[in-house]
């Protein structure tokens, strides 16, 4: 096998090329320098070599401010190797988002492979840094990637970084190591990377109970800093909690996505007081002063809780669902996605009580299985909501918005159902009014 492609001519300063050598290999000496000696240890003998080629953008021509989105021009057919079977897949799509001012980049590659007659979709993705004319995210902590995160390395090409190319690698539980190369063309504006202080976050993961870890999904979550790409959260610095304590090991704890943000939505902009955001990470990572661990299937809720002096103190109100994550059900290590059908919450601010109902359903063994998550006696303390199956908080002056995160053990073959919901308040009715 061998495939290649180019954009422009070889004499073009913005020339970019990509290809694959099925018989190629890369070898290094003890100092990490590439050599031709066939006797030294080789790299990727079984997978061949994916490559990109071009003239890196001169530093004088690199953008220093602004954002850009890059669309896929072409790339190699991705390969996968699990130690026994070598597979060649299809490059289904890819994209690159760059914030030159923040020196940040995030990228994704969608690939499809056939395995035992079944189509297997794989996404390689990550967040990383720009250094000079190059960009990268790796699995050693650079670019907010820890443990099992995907990695990519690339460089910008042409005046004002008109093109970009990268090679990438990721790990799939079924297919093994997935690799490839892709080249992109600069398009319109991209999404800005921002750090938003004062954010509280709640999380529910298939690896932990709703209330069990920092940053926590329990009552009165910590305040910290949320890191965003546009309106999507990709990392939360747990920082100092509301009791002036800290997370694991006496220092800040970070919970970050180590794969793509599978889905997300929000009301408002992250810099607004009434912002409420929610999303789902297929993979996440907790990193603290003393330890780190991976998480699977993380639902998140993020926003700035309503200050106590802006909370309603009288009346009742109904909150209606605006959106939420697709719920997950996990049983014996297997997770399936369901449908979020609706959610409503009634709040009595005078008595500091609330009740909520969240309706979901799942397809299991050819049948539709409904699951209702309810809490009839949720406690309201300032901006916080606490129940047996549902927790959350209010945002905005007079608690105009709210977010809920939930967990319910169905005690059936569906296992534990989890998710996150965003809601908008209706009119406040004074107590005793008709």
N, C-alpha and C positions, 0 to 999 in steps of 0.2 A: 504494500500500500504506500502511497505518497500523494499528498495533495498540497497545492499552494495557490496563492493569488497575490495580486498587487493592485495598488492604487497609484496612478501617476507613472512617470517614466523614471528610470534610474538616475537621470540628471536633475530631476525635480527636487528642490529642497524639502518638499512635503511628501516625497515618495515614501510609501509604506508597503511592506510585504509580509506575508505570513506563509507558513508551510509546515510540513511534517516529514521527518526522515524515519522510515520504518527500520532502517538498518543503522541508524546513527546512535551515538552514545556520547556522554560527557564524562570525562575523567579528570581527577584532581590529584595533586600531590599533597604531601603532609601540611603544606602551608596554605592550602585552599586555592592554589593557582591552577587554572585549566591547563592540561598538558595533553600530549598525543601518545604518551607511553601506554601501550595496551596492557602493561603488567600492573598498573595501579588500579585501585578499586574503581568500579564503574558505577554510573548512576543511570537508572531507568533503562537498563538493558532490555527488559521485557516489554517496555511501553513505547520505545522509540523516543524521538525528540520533537516536540512542538517548538516552533520559533517565530519570532517577529523580527523585522529588520527595517531600519530607517535611520535618518539623521536626526538626532535629538534637537529640539528647539534651542537655539542659542539663548543664554540667560537674558540677554538684552531684549529679546523678543518674547519673553514669557510674560503672560498677564500676571499682575500682582494684586488685582482687585476683581470683584465681580464673580458671577457664577456662570456655569455653562452645562448644558446637557449634550451628551454625545450619543449618536445612534450607530448601530452596527453596520459596518461596510462589508465585512467578510471575516472568515476565520476557518480554522481547520476543523475537520470532523473530530469531535472529542473522543478520547479513548478511555477505557476503564479496564483495570486489572485487579483481580482479587487474590493473586498469588497462584492461581491455577488457570483461570479462563481470561483470555484477552478479548475485549469487545470494542467494536467501533460504533459510535452513536451518531446522532444528528444534532447539529447546532440549531436549536429552535429559536433563539433570540438572545439578545444581550444589550446592556445599557451601562452608561457611565455618567455619574453626576459629580460635578466638580465645584468646589468653592475655593477659588484662588486666594481670596483674602484670608481665609481661615486655614489654608493649606490642607484641606481635607478632601477626600474623595470617597465615594461609595460606588460599588460596581456589582453587577449580577450577570450570570450566564445561565440560560436555560438549555438543558440538554435532554435528549431522549434516547434510551437504549432498549433493546429487546432482550428479555431474559426469560427463558423457558416459555416462549411464545407470548409473553406479556410485555406490554409497553411500560417502561419504568422511567418516570420523569425525575430529573435531578436538577437542583438549583445550586450553583456555586456563587457565593456572594460574600460581601464584607465591607467594612469601613476601614479607611486607611489614611495615610499621610502623603503629602507632596513634599519632596526634598529636591530642590533645584528643578531639574527637568524630569525627574523620575517620580513615580508614586508606587505605593506598596501597602499591603496589609499581610501580616504573616501570623503563624500559629504560636509565636513566642511572646505575645503581649503587645507587640507593636501594632498600632492601628486598631486598638480595642479588640484584639483577638487573643483568646486564651484557650489552651487545651485543644478542643476539637474544632476550632474555627477553620473556615476555608482561608486560602491565601491567594494573592495575586501580586504580580510585579510587572511594571510597565514604564513607558516613557512617552512624553509628548513630542510631536513632530510638526515642523512647519512654523511659519510666522504666526504668533499669537496662539500657539498650540492648536493649530487648525485640525490636526489629527492626533490620534493616540493609539497605542497598541499595548497589549498585555498578554502574558502567559498566566495561566491559573491552574490551581490544583485544589481538590477537595476530596473528602472521604464520604462514601456512601455505604450504609450498613449492608446492602445487598451486593453492590457491584465492586466495592473496594475503592482503590484510588482512581479518581477521575481527573484527566488533564486535557488541556487544549490551549489554543491561541486565538486571539480576536483583535480586530482592528476597527477603530471608530472614527466617525466624522463629527466635528463640532457643529452643533446646531444652535438652538435658542438658549434662553436663560435657564439655569438650573435651580435647584433648591439650596437655600442657605443652611449652613451648619450654625447652630446657636447653642449657647449654654444658658439655661434659664434657672436662676436661683429661686429659692423659696418654694420649690415644688415638693408636694407630697406624693407618694406613690404606694399603690397596693398591688400585690402580685398573687396569683394562684397558679401553681405548677403541678404537673403530674407526679413530680418527685417529692413533693412535700404537701402537708396539709395546709389549709388556708391560713392558719395562724402560727405557723411554726418557724419562720426564718426571717432574717434581716436581709434586705428590706422586707418588711413583713406585710402580710395581708390582713393583719389583725386590727383591733381597735386602736385608734390614735396612732396612725403611722408616723414615721419620722419625716422631718423636713430636710431637704437636701437640694441638689442641683440636678435638673433634668437636661440631658443632651439630646438635641433634636436635629433631624434632617427635615426641613419644612415643618410639618405638624406631627411627624412620627417620632416617637421616643425610641432611641437605640441604646441609651445608657442612663442609669440613675445612680448618682453618688449619694449614698444613704446619709453621710455626714453625721452631724450631731442630732440625736433624737430629742423628743419633747421633754425628756427627763434629764437633759444635760448629760446623757451617757452616750456611749458609742456602740457600734456593732462588734463583730468578732474581733478579738485581739486588742481591744482598746483603740481602734482606729477606724477610719472610714471604710465602709463596705460598698462595693460597686456591684450592681446587677446589670449585665449588658446582654444584648443579643449577640450570639456568636454565629448566627446564620441570618438569613433574610428575615425582615419583618414581614411575616406571612400576610397579615392584614392589619389595617389600622383605620381609624377615623377620629373625628373630634368635632367639638363645637367651639368656634372661636380660634384665635391665634394664640400660640404659647406665651406671648408677652402680655396677654390680656388677663385681667383679674378673674373673669368668669370662664376662662378656658377650662374645658374638661376633655380629656383624651383617653382613648382606649385602644387596645391592640392585642395581637397574638404573635408570640415568637415561637417558631418551631423548636429552636434551641436557644438556651440562655446560659449564662455563666455568672456565678457569684465569685467575686475576688475580694479578699480581705487582707488585713495585715499579716495574718498567720496562715491562711489556708485559701483554697479555691475549690470549687466543685461545679459540675455541669448540671443543668436543669433541662428537662424536656417539657414541651407544651406549656409555655408560660403566657397566661393572660395578664394584662396589666391595666391599671387605671392610674391616671396622673392628672394633677391640677393643683391650684393653690386654694386651700380650704378657706371658706368665708371667715373673715375676722369675727370674733365674738360680738363686737359692738355693732356689726352689720347683720347679725342673725335676727330673724323675726322672733318676737317673744309672745305673740298672741295669734290665734286663728288657726285654721286648717287649710291645707292645700293638697291638690292632687298633682303628681308628677307623671308625665307620659314619656314613653320611650322615644328617643330620637335615633338610636343606633346601638350597636354592640358587636362583640366578637361572635363568630360562629362557635357555639358551645362544643366542648369535647367531652367524650365519655371514655374512661380508661378502665380496662379490666384485664388483670393478669398481664400487664405490660403492653397491651395493645390499645391504641387510641383511635377512635373514629370521630369524625366531625358530624355535627348535627345542624339543626336549624333553630335560630332564635325567632320565635313567633310573636312575642310581645312581652311587655313589662309595664307595670304600673306601681306607683307607690303613693300612699296616703300618709300625710304627716300632720300631727297635732302639735303645733309648736308650744301651745299653752301647757301641755302636760308632758312635753319632751318624749313623745312616743310616735312610732311610725310602723306601718305594715307594708309589705311588698309582696308581689307575686310575679314570677318570671316563668314564662311558658316556652318550652323547647320540645323538639322531638328528634328522634334518631331512626335510621333504617338499620334493622338488625334481623338477620336471617329471613330477609324478604318481607318483613312486617314493619309497619310504622309504630314506634313506641313513644308515646308522649311522656314527658317528664316535667312536672311542675315544681318549682322551688319557691317555698313560701316562708315568710317570717311575719308573724302577727304581732309580736311584741318587741320591736326593735327599739333600742334605747338611743335617744338623741342627747348628746352632750356637746354643746357648742356646735361646731360644724360636723362632728363625727356621728356616724350611724353604726350601731353594733347589734348584731343578732346572732342566732344560732347557725344559720346557713348563709347569711348575707351581711356584708359590711360595706361601708362606703363613706362618702363625705359630700358636703355641699360646696359650691363655688358661686362667686358673684354676690353683689350687694343684695341683701334680702333673700339669699339662698336661691337665686334664680335658676340654677342648674344643680344637678347631682349626678354622681356616678356610683355604681354598685358593682361589687365583685362577689361571686357566689361559689359555693361548693356544697354538693349534696351527694351522700352515699346512697345509691338507689337500692342497695342490698339485692341486686339482680345481676344478670349477666352483662348489663351495661356498666356496672361498676360505679365509679365516682364521676359526677358531672360537674364541670367548671365553666366559668365564663365571666364576662364583664359587660356592663350596660351603661349607656349614657341617657340621662333624662332631662326634660325641661319642665319647669314649674308652670302651673296655671295660676289663676287668680287666688289670692288669699282671702278666705271667707272668715269674718270675725266669729268667734265662738258665740253661740246662741242665735246667730242669724238664721233666717228661714232658708 
